[in-house]
Amino acid sequence: MDIRIGRKNSHKTFFFNCSNCSGSYTHTLPGFIEEELPKLVDLEPKRLKNSFRRGNLKFYDSKGINAIQFRKKVGEIESGTMVCFGDEIEIIRGFPKIRRTLMLSPTLRQHFNHEVAVEEKMNGYNVRVALVNGKIIAFTRGGYICPYTTRKVPQIMDLTDFFREHPQIVICGEMVGTENPYVTHHYPEIGSIGFRIFDLREKTSNRAMKVTERRNLLEKYDLPSVKLFGIYSVDEVPSRVENIVKDLDKTDREGVVMKDPQMHLSPLKYTSSRAHAEELEYAFSYPFDFGRQFFFSRVIREGFQAYETGESGEELKRRAQRIGESILYPMLATIKRVSKDDVAGEDLTIYVDSYDEAAEFVRHLRDLGVVATVYDFKDGKAVIRRIHQSTTDKINNYLRGGLY
């Protein structure tokens, strides 16, 4: 497919010879949206055109990949879906949202039929890795191509044989470790940076591979998978999960994802109390950069978890104290920091081959709406300073007497 970008009536337009059509002819972007895209994603042309006007669909160009990016869900097409152009059109569907259960016992028995596979939910960032135009590309949850992750993934695991034999499969996994520039968390078995795969899905259809089939295929290619705790009957799984999550809590790990082994039903997730406290601690370090729903949802999870586990006395008191400390202490520390003419910010460390690679990652963060800069660079070690501007500005305003 030959693509060239041009300008027409002050609107970005592209023209391409489409080998997917009967014969080869030239489309403009509006023409493609009206004629071909509706067939590819099974949506009405009018709905797609309206989504494009609202900005829910955008033209995207990065790392040599030209695509249409679904910035919001449209019909059954998930947010983060990318329609990529090359020798052929390839659709990398967005990763479906996984809903959460607050109560294990009633929810799991209602949601699942016979058996439930319980896998570890790791604390990192969600990445889809796919072969596009012959290149291994890493997409973030929103559909953006992350230059840092795209370079790191082939260094962490050899995907050459896998994608040569399975080019239509999308690898869904979690980037984890202490050099993770999005979510830093220490896992003893991983160290600085690692990847754990939790799903394999078909391009275009987004059909997920069965749990056992997926794990066997990953083992064949020596690719890293998330931990499987076991496959349990629907009657025993609530108590199993409760015990598993208690153990994960003690070792500072996040939680579990519960799946139908056949992957016909939507998975559910359930997380540990320590994970909730750590999320609150981070968010209250920058309280004006996170929505109130973020704080509220974590506290609600704690309430239902305490109820179902039957906590009382000292056990409940420890939970309440942990929540309170995760709210007050980090917020107070940030207020003191800003009061000394500093900013509400955090330093992230990544290892790259050159300063240009670090600068490229900063540009990627800015595309995501993140205020960031390369704060320091030496011998391949780049310190990226991320500034939480809203928190900085509002704390300064209140310290000077502004009204809340």
N, C-alpha and C positions, 0 to 999 in steps of 0.2 A: 504494500500500500504506500503510495507516494503522497507525502503530506507537505504542504507549504503554508506558512502563516502570512496573512496579509491584513490590510485595513480597508474597510469599506463603510462609508458613511459614519466614520468615527467609532465603529464597533469592530472588535476583533472577530475575524472570520478565518476559517481554514478551509482549504480545498483539498480533496484527495480522490485518487482513483480507487474505487472500492471493489476489491476482488470478491467480496461476499455477495455482491449483487449479480444478477443474471446479466452477463456482459460486463464491461468495465466503463464506468462513466464518472463524471466529476460531481461531487456533492459540495454544497456549502454547509456550514454547521447548522443553520436553521433547516435546510433541506434534510440533513441527516436526522435531526431530531424528529421531523415530521414523518419521514419515510422508513428509515432503517432501525433507529433506536427503539421505537415502540415494539418492533418484532423481537428484538434481542432481549428486552427486559419485560416483555408482556405487560406494557402499560399503554394507556390511551395517549395519542399524540398531544391532545389538548392539555392533559395533565402534565406531561413533560414540558411543554412550552411554558405553561404557567409557573412550573417549578424553576425553570431557567430564569424567567423574569424576576422571580422573588429572590434569586440568588441561592436557591437550594441546590441547583446544578451549576457547576462552574467549569470553564476550560482550565486545564492544568498542564503544566509543562515543567518537568524536572528530571535531571539525570538522563536526558535523552528520551524520556517517555512523554508522549503526548496523550492526553486522556481527558475524559469527562468525569468529574468528581461529584459524587452525591454527598453534599455536605449535610443533608438531613434525609431522614427516611422518606421515601416516596412510594406509597402503596406497600407492596411486599419487598421492595428493594431497600436493603439496609443502608443506613448512614455509613459512609466510608467506602462504599462501592466505587470501583474505578473501571471505566470502560476505556481500555487502552488500545491505541492504534499502532499498527506496525505492518508486517507482512500480512497479518490477519488481525481481526478485532478479537481481543481477549477481555473477558469480564472477570474481574477479581471482586467477588462479592464481599460486602462488609461483614464483620463478625457479629452474629446475633447477640442481642442483649441477654444476659443470664439473670433471671430473677432470683430473689433471695427469699428464703424461708425464715420467719421469726420463731416459729414453733415447729420442732422436728416431728413429733409424734403424729399429730393429726394431718399435717401437710404432706408428709412423705407417703402416708397410706392412701391419701386421696389422689396424689399426683401420679404415683407409679403403680404398675400393675402386678408384677411378679418379683423381679430382681432389680437390685440397684448397685451399680458400680460406684465405688467411692474413691476419688482421686484427690491428690493434694492440690490446693489452690495456693500458688506461690505469689510472693509480694514483689512484683516487678511491673513491667509494662507490656501490654498486649501488642504482638507483632504478627503480621501475616507475611510469609516469605513465598514468593512465586517466581517462576521463570517467565519473563516478559521480554519479547524481542530478543531472545537468546541470552538475556542478562538476568542474574539473580538479584531481585529487588525486594527490599523490606519496606512494607507499608505500616504506618501507625494505625491506631484504631480509627482515626478520622479519615484515613485514606492518603495522608501525606507520605511522600517518600522520605525516609530519614537517611541522610547521607552517612551518618556515623554507624547506624545499625546495618545498613547495606554493606558497608566495608567490613564490619566486625563479624557478621554471621558466617561468611565463608571461612573466616579464620578459626571460629569456634568449632565448626562441624563441616565435614566434607559432603557437599550436596551434589557433586558432579554425577555420580551414578544414579542417585535417586531421581533427579530431574531429567536425566537422559531417558530413563525408563518410565517415568511418571510425569510428563510435562504438564498434564492437565490437573495435577493435584496442587492445592495450596496448603502450605505448612502453617499451622496456627500455634503460636507458643508464647512463652513469657521470657523476656530478657531480664536477667536477674544478676545481682552481685553488687559489690561495693563501688565498682566503677560504672555503674548504671547511671547515666546522666539525667534520668527522669525520676526514678524511685530507687534510692539507695537502701539496701538491706543486706545484712551479713548472713550468708548461708555457709556453714563450715565446709560442706562438701563441694562448694562452687568457688569460693574465694572472690577474686576481683570481678570477673565477668563470666556469664554463662547463659545457656539457653535450655529451656525445657519445653517439650512439645506436648500439647494437650488435645490437639485435634488435627485431623487431615480432612480437607473438604475439596469437593470438585469445583473447578472454575464454572462460572455461569449458573449452574443449578444450586450451588452451595450445599449439596448433599453431604452429610458427615459420614465418615467411615465408622463401622461398628467398632466398639471398644477393643475387643480381642483382636480383630483383624488389623486395626491400626497399630496396636502394640507389637504384634508379630512382624508387621512390615517395618516398623522402626528398628526392631531388633535385627532384622535381616541386613539393614544398611548401617547398623551401629550408630543410630541417631538417638540423642538423649530424650527420654520421656519423663513426664511427671510421675510421681510415685502412685502406684495403685495399692490401696490398703486392702481391698478385697471386693468381691461381689457377693452381696448378701440378699437374703429374702426380704421382702417389703415389711414383714412383721418384726424382724430383728434389727433392721437398719437404723431405726431411731436411737436405740441404746448404744449400738456400735459407733455411730457418728458422735454421740455425746462423749463417749470415752476417748475417741480419737482426737476430738477437738480439745479436750482437757489436756491431753498429752502434748498436743501442738502448742497450746497456750504456755505450758511450762518451758518450752524450748524456743519461745519467741518466733513462732511460725504462724502463718495467716489463717488457714482454714481448709475447707474441702469443697469440691464440686461433686454433686451426686448426679449420676447419669443412668438413663435407660441403656443397658448393654447393647441394644440394637440401634440406639440413637434415633428412635422414632418419636420420642417425647423430648420436650425441652429440658435441659439440665437445670438444676437448682444449686445455689451456693449458700454456705453457712460459715461464718468466720468467728474467730476466737475473741475473747474479751481483751486480751493484750493487743490484738490488731486494732480493735476499736479505739483503745486508749492511745495508741501510737498515731493513728490518723487524727484524732482530736488534738494531740500535742502538736503535730505539724501544722494543722489548720489554724489553731489558736496562736501560733507564732506569727501568723499573717492574717489576723481575723477579718480584715476588711477586703481581702482578696478571695474569700470563699463565701458562698451563699449560705444563708441561714439553714436551708434545707440540708446542706452537708452536715452541719453540727447536729441538727435535730435527729436525723436518721440514725446517727451513731448512738445517741443516747437512747433512742427507742429500742435499738437492737439489744442494748445492755439490759433494759428493763424486762423484756420478754425472755432473754436468756436466763436472768436471775430467777424469774418466776418458774420457768420450766425445770431448771436444775434444782429447785427447792432450796435455794440458799437462805440462810438465816444467821443471826448472831455475828460472830467474828468474820465469817466468810463473806457475808453481805457487806459488812463494814469495810473490808479490804477493797471490795469492788467499788463501793461508793467513794472511798478515799482516792483510789487510783483515777477515777473519772475526774474528780475535783482537781487533783494535782495536774492532770493532763490539760485542764482548761486554764487554770489560774497561773501556774508557774511560767509556761512559755510566753503567755501574753504579757506578763509583767516584765520578763526579760527583754522582749522586743520594745516595750515602751521605754525602758531604761536606755536601751541602745539608741533609739531615735532621739531621745532627750539629749544625748551627747553628740548631736549633729552627725550621726551615722545614718545608714539606711536600713530598712527592713529587707534584708537580702540573704542569700545563701550562696556558698561557693561549691561548685561541682567540679570534679576532676575527671578528665578523660585523657587517654593516651592516643596520640595521633602521630602520623609520619611528618607532618609539617604544620606550620602556622596557618597556611591556607585551608587545611582541613578543619582546623578549629574554627576559623572564621566562617567556613561554609556551614558548620553546625549551628553557629550563632545566628546566621541568616535564616536557617530552618526554624529555629526557635522563634525568631521575630515573625516569621510567616504564621506561626501558631498564636501570635499575639503576646508573646513573652518578651519582657524587657530584659535583655541579656547582653553581655559584652565579654570579650576575651580579657580577663583580668591579669593573667600572667601566662607566659609560655617559656619553657626551658627544657631542652633535651627530650622533646616529644611529649612532655607533660603539660597539658593545658588546663588552667583553672578558669572555669566559666562562672562569672558572677551573674546570678539571676536576681533582679531587683523586683520586689513586690511593691509597685509604685502606689497603689491605692492605700495600702496599709501605712506606708511612709508618709504620704500626704495627709491622711486623715489624723494620724497620731500627732503630727506636727500642728495641725489646725487646732486640735483639742488642747494640746499643751500650751498653746498661745491664747486660749480662752474661747475658742470656737464652741458653738452650741451643738448638742447632740439631738 
